[in-house]
Every structure is written in structure tokens, then in C-alpha cells.
């Protein structure tokens, strides 16, 4: 993966966030990773609301977005991003515990790049994150520029 790509993880479960971080590292992904604990925090970062920190110009980001989060759920975050002419370029990979086909369909209709179900089974989750690492290693990500 392009070392300049910053991986954003919006995940309220510390355990899952730790697993994602650890298994991306195991897959050889050494990119900077920023963790956000709720949907509002990732929106503030990307849209540059509130106190900061904020996203930087000309940096390519990939967002791993949990659906079930406090303050603002992942589906709402996805809608906000995909409605913005600049931020819509960010590839968004939904990560969730539900495999409800209607939810999967809804996220794809809004514009997510991919959808990973968090298996309850630890080994299956680890394997899914490893595969995500391989995917991130080959995908080309556009940089996000100035105003939104």
C-alpha cells in the first residue's frame, strides 16, 4: 500500500480497534492509523469541525467505518461523506456485526467501497482483517484536497 495513505478507523469497540490495528500490522500494512471512537469524531476530523485535529490537504485516506456507533452511526457518516464533492473520493469500507442483506444493500447504494462483517469468531475476524490488509496493499487511493 502507498505509505502516504492514512487509515482512519471509526470503531467504538476498543477491542475491535486493537484487533484491526494488530492484524493490519501482521499483514505488513505499516501506514499511519488514526482511531476515532464515534461517528461525530470522524465527521469533525474530515469536515474540520470543532477543535481539531483535522484532516490534511493532499493526503489520501481510507476509512474503515463501523456501522453501530454512538452519537452518529456509520450509515449517517457515509451519507455525509458521499454527499461532499471532495470527501466522496475517500474509499469507505464498512465494518459491522450485522450481515443483514438490507443493511449491506443500503451501504452499497450510498456508496461504500466494500463491506466486511465482523465475525463473532475471533479467527474469522482476524482472517477478514488480514484480507483487508492485502486489499489495501494493492488499491490506489486518491488524495483529498482543500475545501469540502
C-alpha positions in Angstrom: 0.0 0.0 0.0 1.1 3.5 -0.7 2.8 4.5 2.6 1.3 8.0 2.3 -2.3 6.6 2.7 -3.6 7.2 6.2 -6.0 4.6 7.5 -8.9 6.1 9.5 -10.7 3.6 11.8 -14.1 4.7 13.2 -14.8 2.0 15.8 -16.3 2.4 19.3 -15.2 -1.0 20.5 -11.6 -0.7 21.7 -11.0 -4.5 21.4 -12.1 -4.5 17.8 -10.0 -1.4 17.0 -6.9 -3.1 18.6 -7.5 -6.2 16.6 -7.8 -4.2 13.4 -4.5 -2.4 14.2 -2.7 -5.6 15.1 -3.8 -7.6 12.2 -3.1 -4.8 9.6 0.4 -4.7 11.0 0.7 -8.5 10.7 -0.4 -8.2 7.1 2.5 -5.8 6.5 0.5 -2.6 6.5 2.7 0.0 8.3 0.7 3.0 7.3 -0.3 5.7 9.9 -3.6 4.7 11.6 -5.9 7.1 13.3 -8.7 5.8 15.6 -12.0 7.6 16.2 -14.4 6.4 18.9 -17.7 7.6 17.4 -19.3 8.9 14.2 -19.2 12.5 15.3 -15.4 12.4 15.9 -14.7 11.2 12.4 -17.1 13.7 10.9 -15.4 16.5 12.9 -12.0 15.3 11.6 -12.9 15.1 8.0 -15.1 18.2 7.7 -12.8 20.2 10.0 -15.4 21.0 12.6 -14.8 21.9 16.3 -11.4 21.9 18.0 -9.5 19.5 15.7 -7.5 17.5 14.9 -8.4 17.9 11.2 -7.6 16.0 8.0 -4.8 17.5 6.0 -4.9 18.6 2.3 -3.5 16.4 -0.4 -3.4 13.3 1.8 -5.1 10.1 0.6 -7.3 8.5 3.3 -9.1 5.1 3.6 -11.9 4.9 6.1 -12.8 1.7 8.0 -16.2 2.6 9.3 -18.2 0.7 12.0 -22.0 1.0 11.5 -23.1 0.7 15.1 -21.5 3.7 16.9 -22.6 6.3 19.4 -23.5 9.9 18.5 -23.6 9.3 14.7 -23.9 5.9 13.2 -21.7 4.7 10.3 -24.6 4.9 7.8 -25.1 8.6 8.6 -21.3 9.3 8.4 -21.2 7.5 5.0 -24.2 9.7 3.7 -22.4 12.9 4.8 -19.1 11.9 3.1 -20.7 10.7 -0.2 -22.7 14.0 -0.4 -19.5 16.0 -0.4 -17.8 16.6 -3.7 -14.3 16.3 -2.3 -14.7 13.8 0.6 -16.7 11.4 -1.6 -13.3 10.3 -3.1 -12.4 8.6 0.2 -12.8 4.8 -0.1 -15.0 3.7 2.8 -15.1 0.1 4.0 -18.0 -0.7 6.3 -17.2 -3.0 9.2 -20.1 -4.3 11.2 -21.5 -7.2 13.2 -24.7 -7.4 11.1 -24.9 -9.3 7.9 -28.5 -8.1 7.2 -28.7 -8.0 3.4 -30.8 -4.8 3.6 -28.1 -3.0 5.5 -25.4 -4.3 3.1 -27.6 -3.1 0.1 -28.2 0.3 1.8 -24.5 1.0 2.4 -23.6 0.0 -1.2 -26.4 2.2 -2.5 -25.0 5.2 -0.5 -21.5 4.5 -1.9 -19.3 2.4 0.3 -16.4 0.7 -1.4 -16.7 -2.6 0.5 -18.4 -4.3 3.4 -16.8 -6.6 6.0 -18.9 -8.4 8.5 -17.2 -8.7 12.0 -17.5 -12.4 12.7 -18.1 -13.3 16.3 -15.5 -16.0 15.7 -12.1 -14.4 16.6 -10.1 -16.4 13.9 -12.6 -15.4 11.2 -12.3 -11.7 12.2 -8.5 -11.9 12.2 -8.6 -13.5 8.7 -11.0 -10.8 7.4 -8.7 -8.1 8.6 -5.7 -9.8 7.0 -7.5 -10.0 3.7 -8.4 -6.3 4.1 -4.6 -5.6 4.6 -3.9 -7.4 1.3 -6.7 -5.4 -0.4 -5.3 -2.1 0.9 -1.8 -3.2 -0.3 -2.9 -3.0 -3.9 -5.7 -0.4 -4.1 -5.0 3.1 -5.5 -6.4 5.8 -3.3 -6.9 9.4 -4.5 -5.7 12.3 -2.3 -8.4 14.6 -0.9 -7.8 18.3 -1.5 -8.8 21.6 0.1 -12.3 22.8 0.8 -15.2 20.5 1.1 
